[in-house]
Amino acid sequence: MRTHNRRRRTYAGVGLAATALALGTSFAAGSAATAAGSDGDIVYTVHPLTKQFSTGTRPGALPTPSQCVARIGLACYTPALIRKAYDIPDGWTGKGQRIVVVDAYGSPTVRQDLDVFSQTFGLPKADLNVYYPGGAPQTSTAHKGQPLGWAGETSLDVQWAHAIAPDATINLVVAPNNYGNALNGAVRYAVDHDLGDVLSMSYGSDEAAIKGKGNNLQLKQSHENFVAAAAKGISLFASSGDDGASNGGPALAAGYPASDPLVTAVGGTNLFTSDTGAYEGETVWGDQASCAVHQPFGCRLGPIGATGGAPSTIFAAPSYQAAVNGNPMRTTSDVSYNASVYTSVFVYVGFNANPADNGFYFYGGTSSGSPQWAAIGALADQQAGHRLGTLNPALYAIGAGSTHALAFHDVTSGNNAWHGPGLDAKAGYDDPTGLGSPDVSGLVGQLVH
């Protein structure tokens, strides 16, 4: 565990999931707890940070971004504001599409929390199905250890997939623990049973921590799952990470499964909008550099995290990256999305042991971007009338072409160092933010034609 200040508590490891901050009474998540496993196991982690903001569930009870900045020092975004900022047409709802979300442990209140979220923001009731292909989670106590993090992650994933594609079916597949075999089994179940058109994985492991690298049996099993998904036309998305270009270590290190060439790796940004959702710009989510240079909203809460994005040490560069990147190894990120806690989104959680701790929280992290990009993939499939499948070749073809600016916001400022080396954003492709964040209307228009 590392502590950056009294407002923030996080966990050692890759930490690809939600980060949350808010005012009010805080509760401390316990240390990461995992099921017993062998030395060759890949351990996937999440580390949401949780402080209560408000127990109100009426839209009028929640502040505007500028009010959040004035009161707390961070912005706060609703579904309507994010949809406006990223240019998602009102009529694009994902109707007829299915989004798979894979998590470990799950949340005991996922349905109720999603209902509150939907009612608060005027969204239709979600069509949510929950599957436990490996059996029930090994613990049902959401207030102890690692399951707390995964419960918050599950809330974030399903609520924000629903926010972007409110008429799509969400199929949540829950692994009984956070080891490679369990999560591989969950992904394989989703693929074999054709549960979705797109699939989101808001978890990861530092490549440097994977024993045997590309020869690791669980990594091979995972990649085989992705090959099977690609053969069925399923689009895959994963978070690039929340601990910078080095995953908090001494050397550049990508995270897996984001580094797999069949997966679209989602990096993180600071998204700035007006109170009406008008897009005003983005920078790399990298608080170590950003708090020193850009001072987002005065950086009153101090450095909180940084997007992943770095060269892989396992996978060679795929052909689709050749036009934008001279690195001989696969690099992440491929695309980006709002992820900074300083530009957070609202998530409702109701699983706390003390009911007074339930309510809306501020969430960030690149795992906020993965389910939302999956939902964008569902919108694209809806507009195309069929599955678009593995998206990276098409995304990079657009990114290298003359119409790049119509499909992506090119993020050119910032660095993703986090207690180790970082990489700079620049014009065009870069590791922290990939090709950029989406102008959804423009991007989908190019993907489907």
C-alpha positions, 0 to 999 in steps of 0.5 A, spaced: 500 500 500 502 507 498 499 513 501 500 519 497 496 524 502 490 523 507 485 524 502 487 518 498 489 510 499 491 506 494 494 499 493 500 496 490 500 493 483 497 495 476 491 498 479 487 498 472 481 500 475 476 505 478 479 511 482 474 515 486 474 521 491 469 525 494 467 529 500 464 527 506 466 521 511 471 516 508 471 508 509 478 505 508 478 499 503 482 493 506 489 490 503 488 487 497 486 479 498 486 474 493 485 467 493 491 462 493 494 460 487 501 458 484 507 461 482 505 462 475 499 465 476 497 472 473 494 476 478 489 481 475 488 487 480 483 493 481 484 499 486 478 504 486 479 509 491 472 511 495 470 517 499 462 519 499 460 525 495 452 525 496 447 520 498 442 524 494 439 521 487 435 527 484 439 530 478 438 537 482 442 534 488 448 533 484 452 539 482 455 542 476 462 541 474 464 548 475 460 547 482 464 541 484 471 545 482 469 551 486 467 546 492 472 540 492 477 542 486 475 537 481 470 537 476 464 532 476 461 529 469 454 526 468 452 521 462 449 527 458 455 531 459 460 526 457 455 524 451 455 531 449 463 532 450 464 526 445 459 528 440 454 522 441 448 523 437 442 523 441 439 517 437 444 512 438 443 508 444 445 501 442 439 498 441 439 491 439 447 490 441 450 486 447 456 489 451 460 484 455 463 486 462 468 481 465 470 482 472 472 478 478 468 478 485 462 482 482 458 486 487 452 484 491 448 490 489 449 491 482 442 491 480 439 496 485 445 500 484 444 500 476 437 502 477 438 508 482 444 510 477 439 510 471 433 513 475 437 519 477 440 521 470 433 519 466 436 513 463 432 507 461 432 501 466 438 497 464 437 490 461 442 487 465 444 479 466 449 476 471 453 470 469 457 466 474 461 461 470 466 459 475 461 458 481 459 464 486 465 468 488 469 466 493 467 471 498 461 475 499 463 480 503 464 486 499 467 490 505 473 486 506 480 486 502 480 486 494 472 484 493 471 491 495 475 494 489 472 489 485 465 491 487 466 498 486 469 496 479 463 492 477 459 498 479 463 503 474 463 498 469 456 497 468 453 504 470 457 507 464 457 502 459 449 503 460 450 511 460 453 511 453 449 505 450 443 505 454 438 501 450 444 495 449 443 489 453 449 488 458 452 481 460 456 481 466 460 475 467 463 474 474 469 470 475 470 467 482 477 470 484 482 475 480 487 470 478 488 468 471 485 462 470 478 464 473 478 471 469 480 467 463 474 462 464 470 468 464 472 471 458 472 464 455 465 463 457 462 469 454 466 468 447 463 460 447 456 462 449 456 469 444 454 473 450 456 480 446 458 484 440 463 487 444 467 486 451 470 490 456 476 488 461 477 493 466 483 490 469 490 488 468 497 485 470 504 489 469 507 485 464 514 485 468 510 481 473 508 476 469 512 470 470 515 467 463 512 473 459 509 470 452 510 463 455 506 464 461 500 458 460 495 463 463 497 468 458 497 463 452 490 461 454 488 469 454 490 470 447 487 464 445 481 467 448 482 473 444 483 469 437 476 466 438 473 472 440 476 475 434 474 469 429 466 471 432 467 478 430 467 481 437 471 487 439 475 487 445 477 493 450 482 493 456 484 499 460 491 501 459 492 502 467 493 507 472 500 507 474 503 511 469 508 508 463 512 504 468 506 501 472 509 505 478 516 501 477 523 503 475 522 501 467 517 502 462 512 497 462 505 496 459 499 492 462 496 486 460 491 484 457 491 491 454 498 490 450 495 484 446 494 486 439 487 483 438 485 488 444 484 496 443 488 499 449 484 505 452 489 510 455 486 516 460 486 524 459 483 530 463 477 532 459 475 539 460 468 541 458 463 547 460 457 546 464 453 544 458 458 539 456 461 543 450 468 540 449 474 544 451 480 540 451 484 534 453 491 533 456 494 526 458 492 524 465 499 524 469 498 528 475 505 527 477 507 532 471 500 535 470 500 538 478 507 540 476 506 544 470 498 544 468 495 545 475 488 542 474 484 546 478 489 548 482 491 541 483 488 541 490 488 534 492 495 533 490 497 527 485 493 521 484 495 517 478 497 517 471 494 513 465 498 507 463 501 507 456 508 504 454 511 499 449 510 491 450 516 487 452 512 481 450 508 482 443 512 485 437 509 491 433 503 489 429 502 491 422 497 496 423 501 500 428 507 501 422 504 507 419 504 511 426 509 508 430 516 506 429 517 502 435 519 494 434 514 492 439 507 493 440 505 499 444 499 502 448 495 506 448 491 505 442 486 510 444 484 514 450 478 517 454 477 521 460 480 518 466 483 523 471 480 523 478 480 531 477 475 530 471 471 525 474 464 521 473 459 520 478 458 512 480 452 510 485 454 504 490 450 501 495 454 495 497 457 498 504 456 495 510 454 502 513 448 504 509 450 511 511 456 510 506 452 509 500 451 514 495 454 517 489 462 517 489 467 521 484 470 515 480 476 516 475 481 511 472 482 508 465 477 503 467 472 508 466 474 508 459 474 501 457 467 500 458 465 506 455 469 505 449 466 498 449 459 502 449 462 506 443 463 499 439 456 497 440 454 504 437 458 503 431 455 496 430 448 498 431 450 504 425 453 499 421 448 493 422 453 488 423 459 487 428 465 490 426 470 485 430 477 487 431 477 495 431 485 496 431 486 496 424 481 500 422 482 505 428 489 506 425 488 506 418 483 512 420 489 515 425 494 515 419 489 518 414 487 525 412 481 525 416 484 523 423 481 530 426 474 528 424 474 522 428 479 523 434 481 529 439 489 529 438 491 530 445 498 533 445 500 535 452 502 532 458 506 526 460 504 519 464 510 518 469 508 515 475 514 514 480 518 512 474 519 514 467 514 517 463 512 518 456 510 525 452 504 526 448 505 529 442 502 531 435 499 524 432 500 517 435 503 517 442 503 512 448 499 515 453 493 517 449 494 513 442 490 516 437 486 520 441 479 521 444 473 520 440 469 524 436 464 519 436 459 521 431 465 522 426 469 516 428 463 511 427 461 515 420 468 513 418 468 506 421 461 504 418 463 506 411 
